Amino acid sequence: MANRTVTRTYRARVRNHSQVRDDFDSLGFAASKLWNVARWTVGRVWDACGQIPSAFDLQKYLKSHERYADLHSQSSQRVLAELGEAFTAWYGHRGNGNTKANPPGYRKHNDEHPRSTVTFKQAGFKHDAANQRIRLSKGSNLKDGWGDFILCEYDVIGPRDTTVEHVQQVRAVYEHGVWRLHIVCRVEVDVADSPGDRTAGVDLGICNVAAVSFGDESLLYPGGSLKEDEYYFAKQRAKCADSFSREARRLDRKRTDRRTHFFHTLSKEIVEQCAERGVGTVFVGDLGGIRDGDDGPKNWGRHGNLDLHGWAFDRFTTMLTYKAEIRGIAVETVSERDTSKTCSACGTKSDSQRVERGLYVCEECGTVANADTNGAENIRQKSTSESSHEDRSTGWLAQPAVRLFDKTRGGFLPPEQATREP
């Protein structure tokens, strides 16, 4: 057991929301306006010389602009840095051959500006841990006197005994009609020794949220419960006459909370299963490009697109990483290229071998496997130094152990023990 300092982000409710809402709205609108000024500047420079200025150049050029002083200087710098990161990502898509990728746009809907996230770095806030208060700085243009600031009283969303200390950064985020605080902290945690030197592969998907392969057995986690929630809340929200009504915002918050609970429970379950089997390293398929095809965004069908674009791949991997870290397990992301069409038993690669959505049949060696389990094993083999035995049994590939989400008990259980809500 050893101590390690890690970064954690805590979400928090603002207890005095009615008192500070107008101030937060002003900052959120100001961040959107500064983004738009910077976006217009980038377009003008591009038209003049064919180059896009860096975030650093934008900060120097716009430092004297009146919109820059609407926020604390570090908050304004972060808005411009976000725009720079967005252009860098766009460049990456274009460099990878996606000619349909669009550059970052303006933050404006007709005559309305959305409320953008506002980031406060060390000089922009003061934290009172004893009283659960954070004082946030305004820009000079929005201050009513030198001592004007936003004083937030907060409650951490999560375990009641959570202590927020050593705050590095605070983000004010507009979520489903209310402002929330995302508090980034440096935390000391007890990190266990590695459970062993075995490896596991994790394949993430839509119908099956996760398939885990240990090389001689596998686990399958269907996403039926998650999809039921997604469709239920989508239908209920469609009944709301106003998409910004109190009921619509309540449904959005409840949907987000249930999805977050599902991901937290799933990541904890996978870590525990890995620890029991002596796994020291988990390889997770990188789904960063799953939304893009060779000629632009892939079309997965109406329901497929709804599922896919509502999926928080990166968020789940982050949860898995920090939970595994505490148990002494390393998590690494690897490319998923060709893992769905390659036989994990003999290495034969063919598009035709994936017979159906959930069935993989190798024409070369005759291996029959669950398609997602086969993908998970390919991910594991792609990065591990463990030898692959050609004469080993492959029955576990075809019949993975299934774990269902029990909504009554809020955890994953074998099918015979899980109860499903009607």
C-alpha positions as a LaTeX table, in Angstrom:
\begin{tabular}{lrrr}
\hline
Residue & $x$ (\AA) & $y$ (\AA) & $z$ (\AA) \\
\hline
Met1 & 0.00 & 0.00 & 0.00 \\
Ala2 & 1.39 & 3.41 & $-0.99$ \\
Asn3 & 0.18 & 7.01 & $-1.04$ \\
Arg4 & $-0.21$ & 8.78 & $-4.35$ \\
Thr5 & $-1.41$ & 12.26 & $-5.23$ \\
Val6 & $-4.06$ & 12.22 & $-7.96$ \\
Thr7 & $-6.46$ & 14.68 & $-9.55$ \\
Arg8 & $-10.16$ & 14.36 & $-8.81$ \\
Thr9 & $-13.13$ & 16.39 & $-10.04$ \\
Tyr10 & $-16.12$ & 16.74 & $-7.72$ \\
Arg11 & $-19.50$ & 17.93 & $-8.98$ \\
Ala12 & $-21.36$ & 20.17 & $-6.56$ \\
Arg13 & $-24.80$ & 21.77 & $-6.26$ \\
Val14 & $-24.99$ & 25.49 & $-5.53$ \\
Arg15 & $-27.07$ & 25.86 & $-2.37$ \\
Asn16 & $-27.70$ & 29.59 & $-2.85$ \\
His17 & $-28.46$ & 29.19 & $-6.55$ \\
Ser18 & $-31.28$ & 31.77 & $-6.61$ \\
Gln19 & $-28.91$ & 34.42 & $-5.21$ \\
Val20 & $-26.02$ & 33.85 & $-7.62$ \\
Arg21 & $-27.85$ & 32.69 & $-10.76$ \\
Asp22 & $-27.94$ & 36.13 & $-12.43$ \\
Asp23 & $-24.21$ & 36.63 & $-11.84$ \\
Phe24 & $-23.44$ & 33.21 & $-13.30$ \\
Asp25 & $-25.67$ & 33.95 & $-16.30$ \\
Ser26 & $-23.73$ & 37.16 & $-16.93$ \\
Leu27 & $-20.41$ & 35.31 & $-16.85$ \\
Gly28 & $-21.73$ & 32.48 & $-19.04$ \\
Phe29 & $-23.00$ & 34.94 & $-21.65$ \\
Ala30 & $-19.72$ & 36.89 & $-21.47$ \\
Ala31 & $-17.72$ & 33.71 & $-22.15$ \\
Ser32 & $-19.83$ & 33.03 & $-25.25$ \\
Lys33 & $-19.37$ & 36.59 & $-26.51$ \\
Leu34 & $-15.58$ & 36.41 & $-26.04$ \\
Trp35 & $-15.53$ & 33.09 & $-27.91$ \\
Asn36 & $-17.43$ & 34.72 & $-30.79$ \\
Val37 & $-15.05$ & 37.69 & $-30.91$ \\
Ala38 & $-12.09$ & 35.32 & $-31.03$ \\
Arg39 & $-13.79$ & 33.15 & $-33.68$ \\
Trp40 & $-14.41$ & 36.22 & $-35.84$ \\
Thr41 & $-10.76$ & 37.25 & $-35.39$ \\
Val42 & $-9.56$ & 33.82 & $-36.45$ \\
Gly43 & $-11.69$ & 34.01 & $-39.60$ \\
Arg44 & $-10.32$ & 37.43 & $-40.47$ \\
Val45 & $-6.69$ & 36.30 & $-40.03$ \\
Trp46 & $-7.39$ & 33.16 & $-42.07$ \\
Asp47 & $-8.83$ & 35.21 & $-44.94$ \\
Ala48 & $-5.85$ & 37.58 & $-44.84$ \\
Cys49 & $-2.91$ & 35.16 & $-44.68$ \\
Gly50 & $-4.26$ & 31.59 & $-44.77$ \\
Gln51 & $-3.14$ & 30.81 & $-41.22$ \\
Ile52 & $-4.98$ & 30.28 & $-37.94$ \\
Pro53 & $-3.52$ & 32.16 & $-34.96$ \\
Ser54 & $-2.61$ & 30.15 & $-31.86$ \\
Ala55 & $-4.40$ & 30.56 & $-28.54$ \\
Phe56 & $-1.35$ & 32.45 & $-27.24$ \\
Asp57 & $-1.50$ & 34.91 & $-30.16$ \\
Leu58 & $-5.24$ & 35.39 & $-29.60$ \\
Gln59 & $-4.63$ & 36.16 & $-25.93$ \\
Lys60 & $-2.06$ & 38.82 & $-26.78$ \\
Tyr61 & $-4.20$ & 40.36 & $-29.53$ \\
Leu62 & $-7.50$ & 40.41 & $-27.61$ \\
Lys63 & $-6.13$ & 41.36 & $-24.20$ \\
Ser64 & $-7.21$ & 44.96 & $-24.71$ \\
His65 & $-10.63$ & 44.06 & $-26.16$ \\
Glu66 & $-13.58$ & 45.15 & $-24.03$ \\
Arg67 & $-15.05$ & 41.61 & $-23.97$ \\
Tyr68 & $-11.80$ & 40.26 & $-22.48$ \\
Ala69 & $-12.40$ & 42.27 & $-19.29$ \\
Asp70 & $-15.90$ & 40.83 & $-18.78$ \\
Leu71 & $-14.23$ & 37.82 & $-17.11$ \\
His72 & $-11.31$ & 37.36 & $-14.78$ \\
Ser73 & $-8.13$ & 37.37 & $-16.91$ \\
Gln74 & $-7.44$ & 33.66 & $-16.32$ \\
Ser75 & $-11.04$ & 32.80 & $-17.21$ \\
Ser76 & $-10.74$ & 34.74 & $-20.47$ \\
Gln77 & $-7.46$ & 32.96 & $-21.25$ \\
Arg78 & $-9.19$ & 29.62 & $-20.79$ \\
Val79 & $-11.99$ & 30.54 & $-23.24$ \\
Leu80 & $-9.39$ & 31.37 & $-25.90$ \\
Ala81 & $-7.45$ & 28.20 & $-25.10$ \\
Glu82 & $-10.64$ & 26.16 & $-25.65$ \\
Leu83 & $-11.07$ & 27.75 & $-29.06$ \\
Gly84 & $-7.45$ & 26.90 & $-29.90$ \\
Glu85 & $-8.01$ & 23.28 & $-28.84$ \\
Ala86 & $-11.16$ & 23.11 & $-30.98$ \\
Phe87 & $-9.24$ & 24.27 & $-34.05$ \\
Thr88 & $-6.47$ & 21.77 & $-33.30$ \\
Ala89 & $-9.04$ & 18.96 & $-33.18$ \\
Trp90 & $-10.51$ & 20.18 & $-36.47$ \\
Tyr91 & $-7.05$ & 20.15 & $-38.03$ \\
Gly92 & $-6.64$ & 16.57 & $-36.80$ \\
His93 & $-9.86$ & 15.46 & $-38.50$ \\
Arg94 & $-8.88$ & 17.14 & $-41.76$ \\
Gly95 & $-5.40$ & 15.64 & $-41.55$ \\
Asn96 & $-6.96$ & 12.19 & $-41.18$ \\
Gly97 & $-8.85$ & 12.67 & $-44.44$ \\
Asn98 & $-12.25$ & 13.73 & $-43.08$ \\
Thr99 & $-12.99$ & 16.53 & $-45.54$ \\
Lys100 & $-16.50$ & 17.00 & $-44.13$ \\
Ala101 & $-15.29$ & 18.04 & $-40.68$ \\
Asn102 & $-16.46$ & 21.55 & $-39.83$ \\
Pro103 & $-14.33$ & 24.15 & $-38.01$ \\
Pro104 & $-15.51$ & 25.48 & $-34.64$ \\
Gly105 & $-18.59$ & 27.67 & $-35.03$ \\
Tyr106 & $-20.01$ & 30.65 & $-33.20$ \\
Arg107 & $-21.77$ & 30.28 & $-29.87$ \\
Lys108 & $-25.03$ & 31.89 & $-30.82$ \\
His109 & $-28.57$ & 30.67 & $-31.51$ \\
Asn110 & $-30.34$ & 33.37 & $-33.52$ \\
Asp111 & $-30.10$ & 36.35 & $-31.16$ \\
Glu112 & $-29.42$ & 34.25 & $-28.07$ \\
His113 & $-26.02$ & 33.40 & $-26.64$ \\
Pro114 & $-25.76$ & 30.07 & $-24.80$ \\
Arg115 & $-24.30$ & 29.99 & $-21.32$ \\
Ser116 & $-20.72$ & 28.79 & $-21.74$ \\
Thr117 & $-18.66$ & 27.08 & $-19.07$ \\
Val118 & $-16.51$ & 29.52 & $-17.09$ \\
Thr119 & $-13.20$ & 28.29 & $-15.64$ \\
Phe120 & $-11.57$ & 29.86 & $-12.58$ \\
Lys121 & $-7.90$ & 29.12 & $-11.96$ \\
Gln122 & $-5.90$ & 29.75 & $-8.78$ \\
Ala123 & $-6.01$ & 33.55 & $-8.91$ \\
Gly124 & $-9.73$ & 33.59 & $-9.69$ \\
Phe125 & $-11.18$ & 31.92 & $-6.58$ \\
Lys126 & $-10.82$ & 31.49 & $-2.84$ \\
His127 & $-12.02$ & 28.34 & $-1.11$ \\
Asp128 & $-13.41$ & 28.10 & 2.42 \\
Ala129 & $-13.39$ & 24.34 & 3.03 \\
Ala130 & $-14.75$ & 24.58 & 6.59 \\
Asn131 & $-17.95$ & 26.31 & 5.49 \\
Gln132 & $-18.18$ & 24.81 & 1.99 \\
Arg133 & $-17.97$ & 28.14 & 0.25 \\
Ile134 & $-16.12$ & 29.31 & $-2.84$ \\
Arg135 & $-15.61$ & 32.95 & $-3.78$ \\
Leu136 & $-15.37$ & 33.45 & $-7.55$ \\
Ser137 & $-13.98$ & 36.55 & $-9.25$ \\
Lys138 & $-15.82$ & 38.58 & $-11.86$ \\
Gly139 & $-14.27$ & 40.53 & $-14.70$ \\
Ser140 & $-13.76$ & 44.24 & $-14.12$ \\
Asn141 & $-16.57$ & 45.15 & $-16.54$ \\
Leu142 & $-19.14$ & 43.17 & $-14.55$ \\
Lys143 & $-18.06$ & 44.27 & $-11.09$ \\
Asp144 & $-20.13$ & 46.68 & $-9.06$ \\
Gly145 & $-17.23$ & 48.01 & $-7.03$ \\
Trp146 & $-13.82$ & 46.54 & $-6.17$ \\
Gly147 & $-15.16$ & 44.01 & $-3.65$ \\
Asp148 & $-17.85$ & 42.54 & $-5.92$ \\
Phe149 & $-17.60$ & 38.76 & $-6.36$ \\
Ile150 & $-19.78$ & 35.63 & $-6.43$ \\
Leu151 & $-19.99$ & 33.78 & $-3.12$ \\
Cys152 & $-21.21$ & 30.21 & $-3.68$ \\
Glu153 & $-22.34$ & 27.82 & $-1.00$ \\
Tyr154 & $-22.08$ & 24.26 & $-2.29$ \\
Asp155 & $-22.86$ & 20.62 & $-1.52$ \\
Val156 & $-20.80$ & 17.90 & $-3.17$ \\
Ile157 & $-22.84$ & 15.46 & $-5.27$ \\
Gly158 & $-21.86$ & 12.04 & $-3.93$ \\
Pro159 & $-20.94$ & 10.55 & $-0.56$ \\
Arg160 & $-21.81$ & 12.89 & 2.31 \\
Asp161 & $-18.40$ & 12.53 & 3.95 \\
Thr162 & $-16.55$ & 13.84 & 0.88 \\
Thr163 & $-14.04$ & 16.52 & 1.87 \\
Val164 & $-12.98$ & 19.06 & $-0.75$ \\
Glu165 & $-9.43$ & 20.30 & $-0.19$ \\
His166 & $-6.41$ & 21.42 & $-2.21$ \\
Val167 & $-8.59$ & 22.92 & $-4.94$ \\
Gln168 & $-6.71$ & 23.57 & $-8.19$ \\
Gln169 & $-9.50$ & 24.81 & $-10.43$ \\
Val170 & $-13.24$ & 25.54 & $-10.39$ \\
Arg171 & $-15.57$ & 25.36 & $-13.38$ \\
Ala172 & $-19.07$ & 26.84 & $-13.42$ \\
Val173 & $-21.11$ & 24.62 & $-15.75$ \\
Tyr174 & $-24.69$ & 25.19 & $-16.90$ \\
Glu175 & $-26.39$ & 21.79 & $-16.70$ \\
His176 & $-30.05$ & 21.28 & $-17.60$ \\
Gly177 & $-31.24$ & 24.68 & $-16.47$ \\
Val178 & $-29.11$ & 25.10 & $-13.32$ \\
Trp179 & $-25.51$ & 26.01 & $-12.59$ \\
Arg180 & $-23.21$ & 23.38 & $-11.10$ \\
Leu181 & $-19.64$ & 23.61 & $-9.85$ \\
His182 & $-16.95$ & 21.19 & $-11.02$ \\
Ile183 & $-14.20$ & 21.41 & $-8.42$ \\
Val184 & $-10.81$ & 20.03 & $-9.45$ \\
Cys185 & $-8.64$ & 18.95 & $-6.52$ \\
Arg186 & $-5.35$ & 17.24 & $-5.75$ \\
Val187 & $-6.11$ & 14.30 & $-3.47$ \\
Glu188 & $-3.90$ & 11.80 & $-1.68$ \\
Val189 & $-5.17$ & 8.25 & $-2.01$ \\
Asp190 & $-3.97$ & 4.90 & $-0.75$ \\
Val191 & $-2.94$ & 2.88 & $-3.79$ \\
Ala192 & $-2.83$ & $-0.88$ & $-3.39$ \\
Asp193 & $-0.07$ & $-3.03$ & $-4.82$ \\
Ser194 & $-0.80$ & $-4.53$ & $-8.21$ \\
Pro195 & $-3.06$ & $-7.60$ & $-7.88$ \\
Gly196 & $-0.90$ & $-9.53$ & $-10.36$ \\
Asp197 & 0.68 & $-9.52$ & $-13.79$ \\
Arg198 & $-2.28$ & $-10.79$ & $-15.83$ \\
Thr199 & $-3.97$ & $-8.63$ & $-18.46$ \\
Ala200 & $-7.55$ & $-8.00$ & $-19.58$ \\
Gly201 & $-9.11$ & $-6.49$ & $-22.70$ \\
Val202 & $-12.27$ & $-4.37$ & $-22.68$ \\
Asp203 & $-14.39$ & $-3.82$ & $-25.77$ \\
Leu204 & $-16.95$ & $-1.00$ & $-25.45$ \\
Gly205 & $-20.14$ & $-0.99$ & $-27.51$ \\
Ile206 & $-23.80$ & $-0.08$ & $-27.77$ \\
Cys207 & $-25.87$ & $-3.26$ & $-27.39$ \\
Asn208 & $-23.30$ & $-4.70$ & $-25.00$ \\
Val209 & $-21.85$ & $-1.79$ & $-23.06$ \\
Ala210 & $-18.70$ & $-3.73$ & $-22.23$ \\
Ala211 & $-17.15$ & $-7.13$ & $-22.96$ \\
Val212 & $-14.15$ & $-8.14$ & $-20.84$ \\
Ser213 & $-11.67$ & $-10.86$ & $-21.79$ \\
Phe214 & $-9.14$ & $-12.38$ & $-19.40$ \\
Gly215 & $-7.62$ & $-14.79$ & $-21.92$ \\
Asp216 & $-9.35$ & $-17.88$ & $-20.58$ \\
Glu217 & $-12.77$ & $-16.52$ & $-19.60$ \\
Ser218 & $-14.91$ & $-13.52$ & $-20.40$ \\
Leu219 & $-17.69$ & $-11.32$ & $-19.01$ \\
Leu220 & $-20.46$ & $-9.58$ & $-20.94$ \\
Tyr221 & $-22.37$ & $-6.51$ & $-19.72$ \\
Pro222 & $-25.51$ & $-5.85$ & $-21.82$ \\
Gly223 & $-26.69$ & $-2.26$ & $-22.10$ \\
Gly224 & $-30.42$ & $-3.00$ & $-22.11$ \\
Ser225 & $-31.07$ & $-1.22$ & $-18.82$ \\
Leu226 & $-29.20$ & 1.87 & $-19.96$ \\
Lys227 & $-31.02$ & 1.97 & $-23.30$ \\
Glu228 & $-34.39$ & 1.57 & $-21.56$ \\
Asp229 & $-33.66$ & 4.67 & $-19.51$ \\
Glu230 & $-32.48$ & 6.63 & $-22.56$ \\
Tyr231 & $-35.66$ & 5.89 & $-24.55$ \\
Tyr232 & $-37.95$ & 6.41 & $-21.54$ \\
Phe233 & $-36.59$ & 9.86 & $-20.74$ \\
Ala234 & $-36.52$ & 10.85 & $-24.41$ \\
Lys235 & $-40.23$ & 10.01 & $-24.73$ \\
Gln236 & $-41.14$ & 11.76 & $-21.47$ \\
Arg237 & $-39.22$ & 14.85 & $-22.49$ \\
Ala238 & $-41.00$ & 14.92 & $-25.85$ \\
Lys239 & $-44.28$ & 15.36 & $-23.97$ \\
Cys240 & $-43.08$ & 18.65 & $-22.47$ \\
Ala241 & $-44.50$ & 21.65 & $-24.32$ \\
Asp242 & $-41.41$ & 23.72 & $-23.52$ \\
Ser243 & $-37.98$ & 22.07 & $-23.77$ \\
Phe244 & $-36.70$ & 24.55 & $-21.14$ \\
Ser245 & $-39.56$ & 24.04 & $-18.69$ \\
Arg246 & $-39.02$ & 22.97 & $-15.10$ \\
Glu247 & $-40.29$ & 19.46 & $-15.90$ \\
Ala248 & $-37.96$ & 19.11 & $-18.89$ \\
Arg249 & $-34.97$ & 20.17 & $-16.80$ \\
Arg250 & $-36.01$ & 17.75 & $-14.03$ \\
Leu251 & $-36.14$ & 14.88 & $-16.53$ \\
Asp252 & $-32.72$ & 15.83 & $-17.92$ \\
Arg253 & $-31.16$ & 15.86 & $-14.46$ \\
Lys254 & $-32.71$ & 12.52 & $-13.53$ \\
Arg255 & $-31.58$ & 10.94 & $-16.80$ \\
Thr256 & $-28.02$ & 12.22 & $-16.28$ \\
Asp257 & $-27.93$ & 10.98 & $-12.67$ \\
Arg258 & $-29.12$ & 7.49 & $-13.61$ \\
Arg259 & $-26.65$ & 7.23 & $-16.48$ \\
Thr260 & $-23.81$ & 8.41 & $-14.24$ \\
His261 & $-24.76$ & 5.83 & $-11.60$ \\
Phe262 & $-24.79$ & 3.09 & $-14.25$ \\
Phe263 & $-21.29$ & 4.01 & $-15.46$ \\
His264 & $-19.89$ & 4.29 & $-11.95$ \\
Thr265 & $-21.34$ & 0.90 & $-11.01$ \\
Leu266 & $-20.07$ & $-0.74$ & $-14.20$ \\
Ser267 & $-16.54$ & 0.62 & $-13.85$ \\
Lys268 & $-16.41$ & $-0.48$ & $-10.20$ \\
Glu269 & $-17.67$ & $-3.96$ & $-11.14$ \\
Ile270 & $-15.03$ & $-4.41$ & $-13.87$ \\
Val271 & $-12.24$ & $-3.29$ & $-11.53$ \\
Glu272 & $-13.36$ & $-5.73$ & $-8.84$ \\
Gln273 & $-13.54$ & $-8.60$ & $-11.32$ \\
Cys274 & $-10.05$ & $-7.79$ & $-12.57$ \\
Ala275 & $-8.62$ & $-7.57$ & $-9.06$ \\
Glu276 & $-10.08$ & $-10.99$ & $-8.16$ \\
Arg277 & $-8.28$ & $-12.53$ & $-11.14$ \\
Gly278 & $-4.89$ & $-10.95$ & $-10.53$ \\
Val279 & $-5.08$ & $-8.51$ & $-13.43$ \\
Gly280 & $-2.46$ & $-5.77$ & $-13.28$ \\
Thr281 & $-3.17$ & $-4.06$ & $-16.62$ \\
Val282 & $-6.43$ & $-3.42$ & $-18.45$ \\
Phe283 & $-6.45$ & $-2.49$ & $-22.13$ \\
Val284 & $-9.52$ & $-0.54$ & $-23.31$ \\
Gly285 & $-10.45$ & $-0.05$ & $-26.94$ \\
Asp286 & $-10.06$ & 3.56 & $-28.04$ \\
Leu287 & $-13.36$ & 4.67 & $-29.57$ \\
Gly288 & $-12.22$ & 8.20 & $-30.36$ \\
Gly289 & $-12.96$ & 7.79 & $-34.07$ \\
Ile290 & $-16.06$ & 5.60 & $-33.89$ \\
Arg291 & $-18.32$ & 8.46 & $-34.95$ \\
Asp292 & $-16.29$ & 9.08 & $-38.11$ \\
Gly293 & $-16.07$ & 7.04 & $-41.30$ \\
Asp294 & $-13.70$ & 7.34 & $-44.21$ \\
Asp295 & $-16.02$ & 9.84 & $-45.91$ \\
Gly296 & $-17.33$ & 11.67 & $-42.85$ \\
Pro297 & $-19.62$ & 10.72 & $-39.94$ \\
Lys298 & $-20.94$ & 7.17 & $-40.10$ \\
Asn299 & $-24.67$ & 6.58 & $-40.36$ \\
Trp300 & $-25.69$ & 3.82 & $-37.95$ \\
Gly301 & $-29.44$ & 4.19 & $-38.55$ \\
Arg302 & $-31.91$ & 6.27 & $-36.55$ \\
His303 & $-31.75$ & 4.24 & $-33.33$ \\
Gly304 & $-28.06$ & 3.47 & $-33.74$ \\
Asn305 & $-27.15$ & 7.14 & $-34.05$ \\
Leu306 & $-29.25$ & 7.98 & $-30.98$ \\
Asp307 & $-27.45$ & 5.35 & $-28.94$ \\
Leu308 & $-23.99$ & 6.08 & $-30.26$ \\
His309 & $-23.99$ & 9.85 & $-29.95$ \\
Gly310 & $-25.48$ & 9.68 & $-26.47$ \\
Trp311 & $-22.68$ & 7.42 & $-25.28$ \\
Ala312 & $-20.04$ & 8.92 & $-22.98$ \\
Phe313 & $-17.06$ & 6.75 & $-24.02$ \\
Asp314 & $-14.35$ & 9.03 & $-22.66$ \\
Arg315 & $-16.20$ & 9.62 & $-19.41$ \\
Phe316 & $-16.54$ & 5.90 & $-18.73$ \\
Thr317 & $-12.84$ & 5.27 & $-19.45$ \\
Thr318 & $-11.96$ & 8.06 & $-17.01$ \\
Met319 & $-14.08$ & 6.45 & $-14.29$ \\
Leu320 & $-12.51$ & 3.06 & $-14.96$ \\
Thr321 & $-9.00$ & 4.54 & $-14.87$ \\
Tyr322 & $-9.19$ & 6.24 & $-11.48$ \\
Lys323 & $-11.03$ & 3.36 & $-9.82$ \\
Ala324 & $-8.46$ & 0.89 & $-11.18$ \\
Glu325 & $-5.59$ & 3.11 & $-10.08$ \\
Ile326 & $-6.62$ & 2.82 & $-6.43$ \\
Arg327 & $-6.51$ & $-0.98$ & $-6.74$ \\
Gly328 & $-3.04$ & $-0.87$ & $-8.30$ \\
Ile329 & $-4.33$ & $-1.66$ & $-11.81$ \\
Ala330 & $-3.09$ & 0.28 & $-14.83$ \\
Val331 & $-5.51$ & 1.21 & $-17.63$ \\
Glu332 & $-4.28$ & 1.84 & $-21.17$ \\
Thr333 & $-6.23$ & 2.68 & $-24.33$ \\
Val334 & $-5.36$ & 0.92 & $-27.57$ \\
Ser335 & $-6.60$ & 1.17 & $-31.14$ \\
Glu336 & $-9.63$ & $-0.94$ & $-32.03$ \\
Arg337 & $-8.66$ & $-1.16$ & $-35.69$ \\
Asp338 & $-9.51$ & $-4.60$ & $-37.16$ \\
Thr339 & $-10.36$ & $-6.11$ & $-33.75$ \\
Ser340 & $-13.96$ & $-6.77$ & $-34.80$ \\
Lys341 & $-13.04$ & $-8.72$ & $-37.95$ \\
Thr342 & $-10.00$ & $-10.68$ & $-36.75$ \\
Cys343 & $-10.16$ & $-14.17$ & $-35.24$ \\
Ser344 & $-8.63$ & $-14.05$ & $-31.77$ \\
Ala345 & $-7.78$ & $-17.78$ & $-31.97$ \\
Cys346 & $-5.82$ & $-17.96$ & $-35.25$ \\
Gly347 & $-5.44$ & $-14.33$ & $-36.39$ \\
Thr348 & $-7.37$ & $-14.67$ & $-39.67$ \\
Lys349 & $-8.85$ & $-11.33$ & $-40.76$ \\
Ser350 & $-11.97$ & $-11.07$ & $-42.89$ \\
Asp351 & $-15.05$ & $-8.83$ & $-43.02$ \\
Ser352 & $-17.27$ & $-11.81$ & $-43.80$ \\
Gln353 & $-16.50$ & $-13.68$ & $-40.58$ \\
Arg354 & $-18.74$ & $-11.47$ & $-38.47$ \\
Val355 & $-21.90$ & $-13.35$ & $-39.43$ \\
Glu356 & $-24.36$ & $-11.36$ & $-37.32$ \\
Arg357 & $-24.22$ & $-8.49$ & $-34.86$ \\
Gly358 & $-23.37$ & $-10.78$ & $-31.95$ \\
Leu359 & $-21.84$ & $-13.80$ & $-33.74$ \\
Tyr360 & $-18.33$ & $-14.34$ & $-35.09$ \\
Val361 & $-17.41$ & $-17.50$ & $-37.02$ \\
Cys362 & $-13.87$ & $-18.03$ & $-38.31$ \\
Glu363 & $-13.80$ & $-19.64$ & $-41.76$ \\
Glu364 & $-10.18$ & $-20.72$ & $-41.27$ \\
Cys365 & $-10.12$ & $-22.50$ & $-37.89$ \\
Gly366 & $-13.86$ & $-22.88$ & $-37.21$ \\
Thr367 & $-13.86$ & $-20.88$ & $-33.97$ \\
Val368 & $-17.33$ & $-19.71$ & $-32.95$ \\
Ala369 & $-17.36$ & $-16.69$ & $-30.64$ \\
Asn370 & $-19.48$ & $-13.90$ & $-29.28$ \\
Ala371 & $-18.44$ & $-11.00$ & $-31.51$ \\
Asp372 & $-17.85$ & $-8.54$ & $-28.65$ \\
Thr373 & $-15.89$ & $-11.09$ & $-26.60$ \\
Asn374 & $-13.76$ & $-11.84$ & $-29.64$ \\
Gly375 & $-13.08$ & $-8.11$ & $-29.99$ \\
Ala376 & $-12.13$ & $-7.81$ & $-26.32$ \\
Glu377 & $-9.68$ & $-10.71$ & $-26.63$ \\
Asn378 & $-8.11$ & $-9.11$ & $-29.71$ \\
Ile379 & $-7.66$ & $-5.88$ & $-27.75$ \\
Arg380 & $-5.99$ & $-7.84$ & $-24.95$ \\
Gln381 & $-3.68$ & $-9.74$ & $-27.32$ \\
Lys382 & $-2.80$ & $-6.55$ & $-29.21$ \\
Ser383 & $-0.91$ & $-5.10$ & $-26.27$ \\
Thr384 & 0.02 & $-7.99$ & $-23.98$ \\
Ser385 & 3.24 & $-9.97$ & $-23.80$ \\
Glu386 & 1.36 & $-13.07$ & $-22.71$ \\
Ser387 & 1.64 & $-15.95$ & $-25.15$ \\
Ser388 & $-1.46$ & $-17.15$ & $-27.00$ \\
His389 & $-1.82$ & $-20.95$ & $-26.84$ \\
Glu390 & $-3.16$ & $-22.35$ & $-30.08$ \\
Asp391 & $-4.45$ & $-25.53$ & $-28.45$ \\
Arg392 & $-6.44$ & $-23.82$ & $-25.73$ \\
Ser393 & $-10.21$ & $-24.24$ & $-25.49$ \\
Thr394 & $-12.25$ & $-21.47$ & $-27.10$ \\
Gly395 & $-15.60$ & $-22.32$ & $-25.53$ \\
Trp396 & $-15.42$ & $-19.28$ & $-23.27$ \\
Leu397 & $-15.35$ & $-17.06$ & $-26.37$ \\
Ala398 & $-18.73$ & $-18.38$ & $-27.49$ \\
Gln399 & $-20.34$ & $-18.42$ & $-24.04$ \\
Pro400 & $-19.23$ & $-15.45$ & $-21.92$ \\
Ala401 & $-20.63$ & $-15.07$ & $-18.42$ \\
Val402 & $-23.39$ & $-12.44$ & $-18.58$ \\
Arg403 & $-23.90$ & $-9.83$ & $-15.86$ \\
Leu404 & $-27.13$ & $-7.81$ & $-15.85$ \\
Phe405 & $-27.79$ & $-4.50$ & $-14.16$ \\
Asp406 & $-30.28$ & $-4.98$ & $-11.31$ \\
Lys407 & $-32.24$ & $-1.73$ & $-11.01$ \\
Thr408 & $-33.68$ & $-2.72$ & $-7.64$ \\
Arg409 & $-30.29$ & $-3.24$ & $-5.99$ \\
Gly410 & $-28.31$ & $-0.91$ & $-8.23$ \\
Gly411 & $-25.59$ & $-3.41$ & $-9.15$ \\
Phe412 & $-24.57$ & $-6.09$ & $-11.64$ \\
Leu413 & $-25.59$ & $-9.69$ & $-10.98$ \\
Pro414 & $-25.83$ & $-13.01$ & $-12.87$ \\
Pro415 & $-29.10$ & $-13.28$ & $-14.89$ \\
Glu416 & $-30.66$ & $-15.78$ & $-12.47$ \\
Gln417 & $-30.17$ & $-13.37$ & $-9.54$ \\
Ala418 & $-31.03$ & $-10.07$ & $-11.22$ \\
Thr419 & $-34.53$ & $-8.63$ & $-11.12$ \\
Arg420 & $-35.68$ & $-6.37$ & $-13.94$ \\
Glu421 & $-38.22$ & $-3.59$ & $-13.69$ \\
Pro422 & $-41.22$ & $-4.10$ & $-16.00$ \\
\hline
\end{tabular}
